[in-house]
Amino acid sequence: MSNYNLETETSTSHAGGVQSVDRAISVLEILAQRGEAGVSEVAAEIDVHKSTAFRLLGALEVRGLVEQAGER
């Protein structure tokens, strides 16, 4: 069993393929700061296409980490 080293993981995270995790955390940080944000706002803030932001928000919603404030 290997030990987890945060410094090592952080330094290799982008090369290691955890870009989606990084983006999801960025989405959570945006929502924590603003309280609310639309898909277009999130997409612009993290510099991704709206469909990518929509998928990220959907994944976070399924896990109960975000919720919609109104209709789509």
PDB file of N, CA, C, O and CB in Angstrom:
ATOM      1  N   MET A   1       0.843  -1.180   0.000  1.00  0.00           N
ATOM      2  CA  MET A   1       0.000   0.000   0.000  1.00  0.00           C
ATOM      3  C   MET A   1       0.887   1.241   0.000  1.00  0.00           C
ATOM      4  O   MET A   1       1.816   1.338   0.802  1.00  0.00           O
ATOM      5  CB  MET A   1      -0.959   0.000   1.220  1.00  0.00           C
ATOM      6  N   SER A   2       0.608   2.186  -0.890  1.00  0.00           N
ATOM      7  CA  SER A   2       1.436   3.386  -0.966  1.00  0.00           C
ATOM      8  C   SER A   2       0.772   4.527  -0.205  1.00  0.00           C
ATOM      9  O   SER A   2      -0.443   4.554  -0.011  1.00  0.00           O
ATOM     10  CB  SER A   2       1.683   3.787  -2.435  1.00  0.00           C
ATOM     11  N   ASN A   3       1.598   5.453   0.211  1.00  0.00           N
ATOM     12  CA  ASN A   3       1.109   6.633   0.906  1.00  0.00           C
ATOM     13  C   ASN A   3       0.739   7.693  -0.110  1.00  0.00           C
ATOM     14  O   ASN A   3       1.370   7.799  -1.162  1.00  0.00           O
ATOM     15  CB  ASN A   3       2.159   7.169   1.899  1.00  0.00           C
ATOM     16  N   TYR A   4      -0.255   8.460   0.191  1.00  0.00           N
ATOM     17  CA  TYR A   4      -0.684   9.562  -0.664  1.00  0.00           C
ATOM     18  C   TYR A   4       0.094  10.796  -0.273  1.00  0.00           C
ATOM     19  O   TYR A   4       0.164  11.144   0.906  1.00  0.00           O
ATOM     20  CB  TYR A   4      -2.215   9.811  -0.554  1.00  0.00           C
ATOM     21  N   ASN A   5       0.678  11.460  -1.254  1.00  0.00           N
ATOM     22  CA  ASN A   5       1.459  12.657  -1.005  1.00  0.00           C
ATOM     23  C   ASN A   5       0.816  13.809  -1.763  1.00  0.00           C
ATOM     24  O   ASN A   5       0.844  13.835  -2.993  1.00  0.00           O
ATOM     25  CB  ASN A   5       2.947  12.462  -1.427  1.00  0.00           C
ATOM     26  N   LEU A   6       0.239  14.757  -1.044  1.00  0.00           N
ATOM     27  CA  LEU A   6      -0.478  15.863  -1.657  1.00  0.00           C
ATOM     28  C   LEU A   6       0.436  16.701  -2.540  1.00  0.00           C
ATOM     29  O   LEU A   6       0.028  17.102  -3.630  1.00  0.00           O
ATOM     30  CB  LEU A   6      -1.109  16.732  -0.588  1.00  0.00           C
ATOM     31  N   GLU A   7       1.656  16.976  -2.103  1.00  0.00           N
ATOM     32  CA  GLU A   7       2.561  17.783  -2.909  1.00  0.00           C
ATOM     33  C   GLU A   7       2.880  17.107  -4.229  1.00  0.00           C
ATOM     34  O   GLU A   7       2.882  17.763  -5.271  1.00  0.00           O
ATOM     35  CB  GLU A   7       3.840  18.060  -2.148  1.00  0.00           C
ATOM     36  N   THR A   8       3.145  15.826  -4.208  1.00  0.00           N
ATOM     37  CA  THR A   8       3.439  15.096  -5.441  1.00  0.00           C
ATOM     38  C   THR A   8       2.222  15.081  -6.345  1.00  0.00           C
ATOM     39  O   THR A   8       2.344  15.324  -7.545  1.00  0.00           O
ATOM     40  CB  THR A   8       3.890  13.659  -5.134  1.00  0.00           C
ATOM     41  N   GLU A   9       1.068  14.806  -5.799  1.00  0.00           N
ATOM     42  CA  GLU A   9      -0.153  14.749  -6.596  1.00  0.00           C
ATOM     43  C   GLU A   9      -0.476  16.108  -7.191  1.00  0.00           C
ATOM     44  O   GLU A   9      -0.874  16.184  -8.353  1.00  0.00           O
ATOM     45  CB  GLU A   9      -1.323  14.257  -5.750  1.00  0.00           C
ATOM     46  N   THR A  10      -0.316  17.181  -6.430  1.00  0.00           N
ATOM     47  CA  THR A  10      -0.611  18.514  -6.929  1.00  0.00           C
ATOM     48  C   THR A  10       0.309  18.883  -8.080  1.00  0.00           C
ATOM     49  O   THR A  10      -0.130  19.484  -9.060  1.00  0.00           O
ATOM     50  CB  THR A  10      -0.488  19.537  -5.814  1.00  0.00           C
ATOM     51  N   SER A  11       1.577  18.528  -7.967  1.00  0.00           N
ATOM     52  CA  SER A  11       2.519  18.905  -9.014  1.00  0.00           C
ATOM     53  C   SER A  11       2.301  18.139 -10.303  1.00  0.00           C
ATOM     54  O   SER A  11       2.729  18.597 -11.362  1.00  0.00           O
ATOM     55  CB  SER A  11       3.923  18.692  -8.539  1.00  0.00           C
ATOM     56  N   THR A  12       1.652  16.991 -10.247  1.00  0.00           N
ATOM     57  CA  THR A  12       1.429  16.187 -11.451  1.00  0.00           C
ATOM     58  C   THR A  12      -0.035  16.116 -11.856  1.00  0.00           C
ATOM     59  O   THR A  12      -0.377  15.385 -12.786  1.00  0.00           O
ATOM     60  CB  THR A  12       1.954  14.795 -11.239  1.00  0.00           C
ATOM     61  N   SER A  13      -0.907  16.855 -11.182  1.00  0.00           N
ATOM     62  CA  SER A  13      -2.338  16.686 -11.409  1.00  0.00           C
ATOM     63  C   SER A  13      -2.755  17.005 -12.837  1.00  0.00           C
ATOM     64  O   SER A  13      -3.580  16.284 -13.399  1.00  0.00           O
ATOM     65  CB  SER A  13      -3.109  17.553 -10.459  1.00  0.00           C
ATOM     66  N   HIS A  14      -2.227  18.040 -13.437  1.00  0.00           N
ATOM     67  CA  HIS A  14      -2.647  18.376 -14.790  1.00  0.00           C
ATOM     68  C   HIS A  14      -2.140  17.341 -15.783  1.00  0.00           C
ATOM     69  O   HIS A  14      -2.847  17.000 -16.731  1.00  0.00           O
ATOM     70  CB  HIS A  14      -2.151  19.769 -15.176  1.00  0.00           C
ATOM     71  N   ALA A  15      -0.946  16.844 -15.585  1.00  0.00           N
ATOM     72  CA  ALA A  15      -0.406  15.819 -16.474  1.00  0.00           C
ATOM     73  C   ALA A  15      -1.063  14.478 -16.212  1.00  0.00           C
ATOM     74  O   ALA A  15      -1.082  13.616 -17.091  1.00  0.00           O
ATOM     75  CB  ALA A  15       1.108  15.704 -16.307  1.00  0.00           C
ATOM     76  N   GLY A  16      -1.602  14.288 -15.013  1.00  0.00           N
ATOM     77  CA  GLY A  16      -2.183  13.005 -14.635  1.00  0.00           C
ATOM     78  C   GLY A  16      -3.620  12.818 -15.065  1.00  0.00           C
ATOM     79  O   GLY A  16      -4.201  11.769 -14.787  1.00  0.00           O
ATOM     80  N   GLY A  17      -4.218  13.791 -15.732  1.00  0.00           N
ATOM     81  CA  GLY A  17      -5.560  13.617 -16.258  1.00  0.00           C
ATOM     82  C   GLY A  17      -6.682  13.920 -15.288  1.00  0.00           C
ATOM     83  O   GLY A  17      -7.757  13.332 -15.406  1.00  0.00           O
ATOM     84  N   VAL A  18      -6.480  14.794 -14.354  1.00  0.00           N
ATOM     85  CA  VAL A  18      -7.552  15.141 -13.424  1.00  0.00           C
ATOM     86  C   VAL A  18      -8.098  16.539 -13.717  1.00  0.00           C
ATOM     87  O   VAL A  18      -8.527  17.254 -12.811  1.00  0.00           O
ATOM     88  CB  VAL A  18      -7.048  15.061 -11.976  1.00  0.00           C
ATOM     89  N   GLN A  19      -8.073  16.908 -14.983  1.00  0.00           N
ATOM     90  CA  GLN A  19      -8.567  18.217 -15.387  1.00  0.00           C
ATOM     91  C   GLN A  19     -10.041  18.401 -15.023  1.00  0.00           C
ATOM     92  O   GLN A  19     -10.439  19.492 -14.617  1.00  0.00           O
ATOM     93  CB  GLN A  19      -8.371  18.410 -16.885  1.00  0.00           C
ATOM     94  N   SER A  20     -10.845  17.367 -15.161  1.00  0.00           N
ATOM     95  CA  SER A  20     -12.264  17.467 -14.819  1.00  0.00           C
ATOM     96  C   SER A  20     -12.467  17.733 -13.339  1.00  0.00           C
ATOM     97  O   SER A  20     -13.353  18.499 -12.958  1.00  0.00           O
ATOM     98  CB  SER A  20     -12.993  16.197 -15.217  1.00  0.00           C
ATOM     99  N   VAL A  21     -11.663  17.113 -12.515  1.00  0.00           N
ATOM    100  CA  VAL A  21     -11.749  17.340 -11.073  1.00  0.00           C
ATOM    101  C   VAL A  21     -11.386  18.781 -10.762  1.00  0.00           C
ATOM    102  O   VAL A  21     -12.064  19.441  -9.974  1.00  0.00           O
ATOM    103  CB  VAL A  21     -10.823  16.369 -10.302  1.00  0.00           C
ATOM    104  N   ASP A  22     -10.333  19.264 -11.369  1.00  0.00           N
ATOM    105  CA  ASP A  22      -9.908  20.648 -11.167  1.00  0.00           C
ATOM    106  C   ASP A  22     -11.006  21.613 -11.603  1.00  0.00           C
ATOM    107  O   ASP A  22     -11.284  22.596 -10.917  1.00  0.00           O
ATOM    108  CB  ASP A  22      -8.607  20.935 -11.940  1.00  0.00           C
ATOM    109  N   ARG A  23     -11.620  21.333 -12.731  1.00  0.00           N
ATOM    110  CA  ARG A  23     -12.707  22.194 -13.220  1.00  0.00           C
ATOM    111  C   ARG A  23     -13.913  22.149 -12.290  1.00  0.00           C
ATOM    112  O   ARG A  23     -14.522  23.183 -12.016  1.00  0.00           O
ATOM    113  CB  ARG A  23     -13.125  21.775 -14.634  1.00  0.00           C
ATOM    114  N   ALA A  24     -14.263  20.970 -11.805  1.00  0.00           N
ATOM    115  CA  ALA A  24     -15.405  20.842 -10.894  1.00  0.00           C
ATOM    116  C   ALA A  24     -15.164  21.630  -9.612  1.00  0.00           C
ATOM    117  O   ALA A  24     -16.075  22.271  -9.089  1.00  0.00           O
ATOM    118  CB  ALA A  24     -15.670  19.362 -10.565  1.00  0.00           C
ATOM    119  N   ILE A  25     -13.943  21.579  -9.113  1.00  0.00           N
ATOM    120  CA  ILE A  25     -13.611  22.350  -7.907  1.00  0.00           C
ATOM    121  C   ILE A  25     -13.700  23.839  -8.202  1.00  0.00           C
ATOM    122  O   ILE A  25     -14.169  24.612  -7.366  1.00  0.00           O
ATOM    123  CB  ILE A  25     -12.196  21.989  -7.392  1.00  0.00           C
ATOM    124  N   SER A  26     -13.256  24.243  -9.377  1.00  0.00           N
ATOM    125  CA  SER A  26     -13.367  25.650  -9.764  1.00  0.00           C
ATOM    126  C   SER A  26     -14.826  26.090  -9.812  1.00  0.00           C
ATOM    127  O   SER A  26     -15.159  27.196  -9.385  1.00  0.00           O
ATOM    128  CB  SER A  26     -12.701  25.885 -11.127  1.00  0.00           C
ATOM    129  N   VAL A  27     -15.693  25.227 -10.329  1.00  0.00           N
ATOM    130  CA  VAL A  27     -17.131  25.531 -10.369  1.00  0.00           C
ATOM    131  C   VAL A  27     -17.659  25.719  -8.952  1.00  0.00           C
ATOM    132  O   VAL A  27     -18.396  26.668  -8.686  1.00  0.00           O
ATOM    133  CB  VAL A  27     -17.917  24.402 -11.093  1.00  0.00           C
ATOM    134  N   LEU A  28     -17.292  24.832  -8.050  1.00  0.00           N
ATOM    135  CA  LEU A  28     -17.741  24.951  -6.658  1.00  0.00           C
ATOM    136  C   LEU A  28     -17.236  26.237  -6.025  1.00  0.00           C
ATOM    137  O   LEU A  28     -17.962  26.884  -5.270  1.00  0.00           O
ATOM    138  CB  LEU A  28     -17.270  23.747  -5.838  1.00  0.00           C
ATOM    139  N   GLU A  29     -16.004  26.613  -6.323  1.00  0.00           N
ATOM    140  CA  GLU A  29     -15.450  27.867  -5.780  1.00  0.00           C
ATOM    141  C   GLU A  29     -16.207  29.077  -6.319  1.00  0.00           C
ATOM    142  O   GLU A  29     -16.487  30.017  -5.575  1.00  0.00           O
ATOM    143  CB  GLU A  29     -13.951  27.992  -6.124  1.00  0.00           C
ATOM    144  N   ILE A  30     -16.535  29.057  -7.600  1.00  0.00           N
ATOM    145  CA  ILE A  30     -17.300  30.156  -8.203  1.00  0.00           C
ATOM    146  C   ILE A  30     -18.652  30.297  -7.518  1.00  0.00           C
ATOM    147  O   ILE A  30     -19.066  31.400  -7.159  1.00  0.00           O
ATOM    148  CB  ILE A  30     -17.492  29.924  -9.718  1.00  0.00           C
ATOM    149  N   LEU A  31     -19.337  29.170  -7.339  1.00  0.00           N
ATOM    150  CA  LEU A  31     -20.655  29.209  -6.705  1.00  0.00           C
ATOM    151  C   LEU A  31     -20.563  29.613  -5.236  1.00  0.00           C
ATOM    152  O   LEU A  31     -21.455  30.286  -4.720  1.00  0.00           O
ATOM    153  CB  LEU A  31     -21.337  27.850  -6.827  1.00  0.00           C
ATOM    154  N   ALA A  32     -19.500  29.209  -4.570  1.00  0.00           N
ATOM    155  CA  ALA A  32     -19.317  29.594  -3.165  1.00  0.00           C
ATOM    156  C   ALA A  32     -19.110  31.104  -3.045  1.00  0.00           C
ATOM    157  O   ALA A  32     -19.586  31.725  -2.095  1.00  0.00           O
ATOM    158  CB  ALA A  32     -18.116  28.839  -2.548  1.00  0.00           C
ATOM    159  N   GLN A  33     -18.407  31.684  -3.997  1.00  0.00           N
ATOM    160  CA  GLN A  33     -18.146  33.125  -3.971  1.00  0.00           C
ATOM    161  C   GLN A  33     -19.377  33.943  -4.360  1.00  0.00           C
ATOM    162  O   GLN A  33     -19.684  34.952  -3.725  1.00  0.00           O
ATOM    163  CB  GLN A  33     -16.995  33.461  -4.904  1.00  0.00           C
ATOM    164  N   ARG A  34     -20.073  33.504  -5.399  1.00  0.00           N
ATOM    165  CA  ARG A  34     -21.182  34.286  -5.960  1.00  0.00           C
ATOM    166  C   ARG A  34     -22.545  33.928  -5.393  1.00  0.00           C
ATOM    167  O   ARG A  34     -23.460  34.751  -5.397  1.00  0.00           O
ATOM    168  CB  ARG A  34     -21.217  34.111  -7.437  1.00  0.00           C
ATOM    169  N   GLY A  35     -22.678  32.717  -4.912  1.00  0.00           N
ATOM    170  CA  GLY A  35     -23.978  32.256  -4.449  1.00  0.00           C
ATOM    171  C   GLY A  35     -24.776  31.625  -5.569  1.00  0.00           C
ATOM    172  O   GLY A  35     -25.362  30.559  -5.385  1.00  0.00           O
ATOM    173  N   GLU A  36     -24.808  32.264  -6.722  1.00  0.00           N
ATOM    174  CA  GLU A  36     -25.499  31.758  -7.904  1.00  0.00           C
ATOM    175  C   GLU A  36     -24.689  32.127  -9.136  1.00  0.00           C
ATOM    176  O   GLU A  36     -24.006  33.150  -9.158  1.00  0.00           O
ATOM    177  CB  GLU A  36     -26.946  32.324  -7.999  1.00  0.00           C
ATOM    178  N   ALA A  37     -24.769  31.295 -10.149  1.00  0.00           N
ATOM    179  CA  ALA A  37     -24.166  31.607 -11.443  1.00  0.00           C
ATOM    180  C   ALA A  37     -24.818  30.727 -12.491  1.00  0.00           C
ATOM    181  O   ALA A  37     -25.121  29.561 -12.234  1.00  0.00           O
ATOM    182  CB  ALA A  37     -22.616  31.399 -11.422  1.00  0.00           C
ATOM    183  N   GLY A  38     -25.032  31.283 -13.661  1.00  0.00           N
ATOM    184  CA  GLY A  38     -25.596  30.520 -14.767  1.00  0.00           C
ATOM    185  C   GLY A  38     -24.531  29.727 -15.496  1.00  0.00           C
ATOM    186  O   GLY A  38     -23.334  29.912 -15.276  1.00  0.00           O
ATOM    187  N   VAL A  39     -24.982  28.847 -16.363  1.00  0.00           N
ATOM    188  CA  VAL A  39     -24.064  28.008 -17.124  1.00  0.00           C
ATOM    189  C   VAL A  39     -23.104  28.867 -17.943  1.00  0.00           C
ATOM    190  O   VAL A  39     -21.906  28.588 -17.991  1.00  0.00           O
ATOM    191  CB  VAL A  39     -24.842  27.054 -18.042  1.00  0.00           C
ATOM    192  N   SER A  40     -23.619  29.899 -18.579  1.00  0.00           N
ATOM    193  CA  SER A  40     -22.764  30.771 -19.393  1.00  0.00           C
ATOM    194  C   SER A  40     -21.706  31.463 -18.550  1.00  0.00           C
ATOM    195  O   SER A  40     -20.554  31.583 -18.967  1.00  0.00           O
ATOM    196  CB  SER A  40     -23.607  31.815 -20.118  1.00  0.00           C
ATOM    197  N   GLU A  41     -22.092  31.916 -17.370  1.00  0.00           N
ATOM    198  CA  GLU A  41     -21.134  32.572 -16.473  1.00  0.00           C
ATOM    199  C   GLU A  41     -20.045  31.606 -16.021  1.00  0.00           C
ATOM    200  O   GLU A  41     -18.862  31.946 -16.012  1.00  0.00           O
ATOM    201  CB  GLU A  41     -21.855  33.151 -15.252  1.00  0.00           C
ATOM    202  N   VAL A  42     -20.457  30.406 -15.648  1.00  0.00           N
ATOM    203  CA  VAL A  42     -19.498  29.393 -15.211  1.00  0.00           C
ATOM    204  C   VAL A  42     -18.544  29.055 -16.357  1.00  0.00           C
ATOM    205  O   VAL A  42     -17.330  28.976 -16.166  1.00  0.00           O
ATOM    206  CB  VAL A  42     -20.232  28.116 -14.717  1.00  0.00           C
ATOM    207  N   ALA A  43     -19.105  28.858 -17.543  1.00  0.00           N
ATOM    208  CA  ALA A  43     -18.287  28.516 -18.705  1.00  0.00           C
ATOM    209  C   ALA A  43     -17.253  29.598 -18.989  1.00  0.00           C
ATOM    210  O   ALA A  43     -16.086  29.298 -19.244  1.00  0.00           O
ATOM    211  CB  ALA A  43     -19.170  28.301 -19.933  1.00  0.00           C
ATOM    212  N   ALA A  44     -17.678  30.841 -18.947  1.00  0.00           N
ATOM    213  CA  ALA A  44     -16.747  31.950 -19.205  1.00  0.00           C
ATOM    214  C   ALA A  44     -15.661  32.019 -18.136  1.00  0.00           C
ATOM    215  O   ALA A  44     -14.491  32.253 -18.437  1.00  0.00           O
ATOM    216  CB  ALA A  44     -17.506  33.285 -19.264  1.00  0.00           C
ATOM    217  N   GLU A  45     -16.059  31.816 -16.906  1.00  0.00           N
ATOM    218  CA  GLU A  45     -15.116  31.915 -15.788  1.00  0.00           C
ATOM    219  C   GLU A  45     -14.033  30.839 -15.846  1.00  0.00           C
ATOM    220  O   GLU A  45     -12.869  31.119 -15.560  1.00  0.00           O
ATOM    221  CB  GLU A  45     -15.863  31.816 -14.467  1.00  0.00           C
ATOM    222  N   ILE A  46     -14.403  29.618 -16.211  1.00  0.00           N
ATOM    223  CA  ILE A  46     -13.405  28.542 -16.247  1.00  0.00           C
ATOM    224  C   ILE A  46     -12.892  28.282 -17.661  1.00  0.00           C
ATOM    225  O   ILE A  46     -12.120  27.352 -17.894  1.00  0.00           O
ATOM    226  CB  ILE A  46     -13.997  27.260 -15.673  1.00  0.00           C
ATOM    227  N   ASP A  47     -13.336  29.124 -18.605  1.00  0.00           N
ATOM    228  CA  ASP A  47     -12.840  29.094 -19.984  1.00  0.00           C
ATOM    229  C   ASP A  47     -13.091  27.755 -20.674  1.00  0.00           C
ATOM    230  O   ASP A  47     -12.181  27.133 -21.221  1.00  0.00           O
ATOM    231  CB  ASP A  47     -11.360  29.400 -20.003  1.00  0.00           C
ATOM    232  N   VAL A  48     -14.360  27.333 -20.630  1.00  0.00           N
ATOM    233  CA  VAL A  48     -14.768  26.115 -21.330  1.00  0.00           C
ATOM    234  C   VAL A  48     -16.036  26.414 -22.118  1.00  0.00           C
ATOM    235  O   VAL A  48     -16.677  27.443 -21.906  1.00  0.00           O
ATOM    236  CB  VAL A  48     -14.996  24.932 -20.331  1.00  0.00           C
ATOM    237  N   HIS A  49     -16.397  25.514 -23.027  1.00  0.00           N
ATOM    238  CA  HIS A  49     -17.641  25.643 -23.779  1.00  0.00           C
ATOM    239  C   HIS A  49     -18.821  25.465 -22.825  1.00  0.00           C
ATOM    240  O   HIS A  49     -18.703  24.795 -21.798  1.00  0.00           O
ATOM    241  CB  HIS A  49     -17.702  24.605 -24.940  1.00  0.00           C
ATOM    242  N   LYS A  50     -19.949  26.064 -23.170  1.00  0.00           N
ATOM    243  CA  LYS A  50     -21.142  25.953 -22.305  1.00  0.00           C
ATOM    244  C   LYS A  50     -21.572  24.513 -22.089  1.00  0.00           C
ATOM    245  O   LYS A  50     -22.050  24.175 -21.006  1.00  0.00           O
ATOM    246  CB  LYS A  50     -22.298  26.735 -22.905  1.00  0.00           C
ATOM    247  N   SER A  51     -21.415  23.657 -23.085  1.00  0.00           N
ATOM    248  CA  SER A  51     -21.817  22.258 -22.917  1.00  0.00           C
ATOM    249  C   SER A  51     -20.956  21.562 -21.863  1.00  0.00           C
ATOM    250  O   SER A  51     -21.447  20.705 -21.128  1.00  0.00           O
ATOM    251  CB  SER A  51     -21.720  21.508 -24.255  1.00  0.00           C
ATOM    252  N   THR A  52     -19.689  21.924 -21.787  1.00  0.00           N
ATOM    253  CA  THR A  52     -18.800  21.348 -20.764  1.00  0.00           C
ATOM    254  C   THR A  52     -19.220  21.816 -19.385  1.00  0.00           C
ATOM    255  O   THR A  52     -19.282  21.023 -18.446  1.00  0.00           O
ATOM    256  CB  THR A  52     -17.326  21.733 -21.029  1.00  0.00           C
ATOM    257  N   ALA A  53     -19.510  23.105 -19.261  1.00  0.00           N
ATOM    258  CA  ALA A  53     -19.966  23.644 -17.980  1.00  0.00           C
ATOM    259  C   ALA A  53     -21.290  22.993 -17.568  1.00  0.00           C
ATOM    260  O   ALA A  53     -21.503  22.696 -16.393  1.00  0.00           O
ATOM    261  CB  ALA A  53     -20.124  25.181 -18.063  1.00  0.00           C
ATOM    262  N   PHE A  54     -22.173  22.775 -18.540  1.00  0.00           N
ATOM    263  CA  PHE A  54     -23.456  22.141 -18.262  1.00  0.00           C
ATOM    264  C   PHE A  54     -23.253  20.725 -17.722  1.00  0.00           C
ATOM    265  O   PHE A  54     -23.907  20.326 -16.759  1.00  0.00           O
ATOM    266  CB  PHE A  54     -24.324  22.110 -19.530  1.00  0.00           C
ATOM    267  N   ARG A  55     -22.349  19.971 -18.341  1.00  0.00           N
ATOM    268  CA  ARG A  55     -22.067  18.603 -17.877  1.00  0.00           C
ATOM    269  C   ARG A  55     -21.454  18.613 -16.479  1.00  0.00           C
ATOM    270  O   ARG A  55     -21.824  17.795 -15.636  1.00  0.00           O
ATOM    271  CB  ARG A  55     -21.121  17.884 -18.859  1.00  0.00           C
ATOM    272  N   LEU A  56     -20.531  19.520 -16.228  1.00  0.00           N
ATOM    273  CA  LEU A  56     -19.927  19.616 -14.895  1.00  0.00           C
ATOM    274  C   LEU A  56     -20.986  19.934 -13.842  1.00  0.00           C
ATOM    275  O   LEU A  56     -21.034  19.299 -12.789  1.00  0.00           O
ATOM    276  CB  LEU A  56     -18.822  20.692 -14.878  1.00  0.00           C
ATOM    277  N   LEU A  57     -21.823  20.910 -14.131  1.00  0.00           N
ATOM    278  CA  LEU A  57     -22.881  21.271 -13.183  1.00  0.00           C
ATOM    279  C   LEU A  57     -23.860  20.122 -12.977  1.00  0.00           C
ATOM    280  O   LEU A  57     -24.337  19.901 -11.864  1.00  0.00           O
ATOM    281  CB  LEU A  57     -23.631  22.511 -13.670  1.00  0.00           C
ATOM    282  N   GLY A  58     -24.159  19.394 -14.042  1.00  0.00           N
ATOM    283  CA  GLY A  58     -25.051  18.240 -13.936  1.00  0.00           C
ATOM    284  C   GLY A  58     -24.471  17.161 -13.045  1.00  0.00           C
ATOM    285  O   GLY A  58     -25.182  16.575 -12.228  1.00  0.00           O
ATOM    286  N   ALA A  59     -23.178  16.894 -13.199  1.00  0.00           N
ATOM    287  CA  ALA A  59     -22.523  15.881 -12.367  1.00  0.00           C
ATOM    288  C   ALA A  59     -22.519  16.304 -10.906  1.00  0.00           C
ATOM    289  O   ALA A  59     -22.729  15.480 -10.016  1.00  0.00           O
ATOM    290  CB  ALA A  59     -21.086  15.632 -12.848  1.00  0.00           C
ATOM    291  N   LEU A  60     -22.281  17.576 -10.661  1.00  0.00           N
ATOM    292  CA  LEU A  60     -22.290  18.078  -9.278  1.00  0.00           C
ATOM    293  C   LEU A  60     -23.698  18.048  -8.694  1.00  0.00           C
ATOM    294  O   LEU A  60     -23.881  17.793  -7.503  1.00  0.00           O
ATOM    295  CB  LEU A  60     -21.729  19.512  -9.220  1.00  0.00           C
ATOM    296  N   GLU A  61     -24.693  18.312  -9.543  1.00  0.00           N
ATOM    297  CA  GLU A  61     -26.084  18.285  -9.087  1.00  0.00           C
ATOM    298  C   GLU A  61     -26.514  16.869  -8.700  1.00  0.00           C
ATOM    299  O   GLU A  61     -27.167  16.675  -7.675  1.00  0.00           O
ATOM    300  CB  GLU A  61     -27.012  18.836 -10.179  1.00  0.00           C
ATOM    301  N   VAL A  62     -26.151  15.886  -9.517  1.00  0.00           N
ATOM    302  CA  VAL A  62     -26.504  14.488  -9.234  1.00  0.00           C
ATOM    303  C   VAL A  62     -25.956  14.068  -7.875  1.00  0.00           C
ATOM    304  O   VAL A  62     -26.582  13.277  -7.170  1.00  0.00           O
ATOM    305  CB  VAL A  62     -25.963  13.552 -10.340  1.00  0.00           C
ATOM    306  N   ARG A  63     -24.807  14.586  -7.511  1.00  0.00           N
ATOM    307  CA  ARG A  63     -24.176  14.231  -6.237  1.00  0.00           C
ATOM    308  C   ARG A  63     -24.618  15.131  -5.079  1.00  0.00           C
ATOM    309  O   ARG A  63     -24.112  15.017  -3.963  1.00  0.00           O
ATOM    310  CB  ARG A  63     -22.669  14.298  -6.378  1.00  0.00           C
ATOM    311  N   GLY A  64     -25.567  16.023  -5.360  1.00  0.00           N
ATOM    312  CA  GLY A  64     -26.120  16.864  -4.312  1.00  0.00           C
ATOM    313  C   GLY A  64     -25.213  18.003  -3.871  1.00  0.00           C
ATOM    314  O   GLY A  64     -25.393  18.553  -2.785  1.00  0.00           O
ATOM    315  N   LEU A  65     -24.237  18.364  -4.704  1.00  0.00           N
ATOM    316  CA  LEU A  65     -23.296  19.423  -4.331  1.00  0.00           C
ATOM    317  C   LEU A  65     -23.744  20.797  -4.792  1.00  0.00           C
ATOM    318  O   LEU A  65     -23.318  21.809  -4.237  1.00  0.00           O
ATOM    319  CB  LEU A  65     -21.935  19.124  -4.899  1.00  0.00           C
ATOM    320  N   VAL A  66     -24.603  20.841  -5.808  1.00  0.00           N
ATOM    321  CA  VAL A  66     -25.205  22.090  -6.266  1.00  0.00           C
ATOM    322  C   VAL A  66     -26.657  21.820  -6.571  1.00  0.00           C
ATOM    323  O   VAL A  66     -27.071  20.670  -6.717  1.00  0.00           O
ATOM    324  CB  VAL A  66     -24.469  22.664  -7.513  1.00  0.00           C
ATOM    325  N   GLU A  67     -27.428  22.885  -6.665  1.00  0.00           N
ATOM    326  CA  GLU A  67     -28.820  22.721  -7.055  1.00  0.00           C
ATOM    327  C   GLU A  67     -29.220  23.916  -7.909  1.00  0.00           C
ATOM    328  O   GLU A  67     -28.640  24.998  -7.815  1.00  0.00           O
ATOM    329  CB  GLU A  67     -29.748  22.583  -5.806  1.00  0.00           C
ATOM    330  N   GLN A  68     -30.228  23.689  -8.745  1.00  0.00           N
ATOM    331  CA  GLN A  68     -30.714  24.753  -9.600  1.00  0.00           C
ATOM    332  C   GLN A  68     -31.624  25.671  -8.827  1.00  0.00           C
ATOM    333  O   GLN A  68     -32.430  25.231  -8.007  1.00  0.00           O
ATOM    334  CB  GLN A  68     -31.436  24.188 -10.808  1.00  0.00           C
ATOM    335  N   ALA A  69     -31.487  26.945  -9.095  1.00  0.00           N
ATOM    336  CA  ALA A  69     -32.360  27.944  -8.491  1.00  0.00           C
ATOM    337  C   ALA A  69     -33.363  28.382  -9.549  1.00  0.00           C
ATOM    338  O   ALA A  69     -33.258  29.490 -10.077  1.00  0.00           O
ATOM    339  CB  ALA A  69     -31.542  29.165  -7.937  1.00  0.00           C
ATOM    340  N   GLY A  70     -34.331  27.535  -9.866  1.00  0.00           N
ATOM    341  CA  GLY A  70     -35.340  27.851 -10.866  1.00  0.00           C
ATOM    342  C   GLY A  70     -35.326  26.861 -11.997  1.00  0.00           C
ATOM    343  O   GLY A  70     -34.671  25.822 -11.922  1.00  0.00           O
ATOM    344  N   GLU A  71     -36.062  27.189 -13.062  1.00  0.00           N
ATOM    345  CA  GLU A  71     -36.185  26.296 -14.197  1.00  0.00           C
ATOM    346  C   GLU A  71     -34.999  26.438 -15.130  1.00  0.00           C
ATOM    347  O   GLU A  71     -34.322  27.466 -15.140  1.00  0.00           O
ATOM    348  CB  GLU A  71     -37.477  26.563 -14.944  1.00  0.00           C
ATOM    349  N   ARG A  72     -34.751  25.387 -15.921  1.00  0.00           N
ATOM    350  CA  ARG A  72     -33.685  25.441 -16.928  1.00  0.00           C
ATOM    351  C   ARG A  72     -34.127  26.278 -18.084  1.00  0.00           C
ATOM    352  O   ARG A  72     -33.376  26.452 -19.043  1.00  0.00           O
ATOM    353  CB  ARG A  72     -33.296  24.042 -17.409  1.00  0.00           C
TER     354      ARG A  72
END
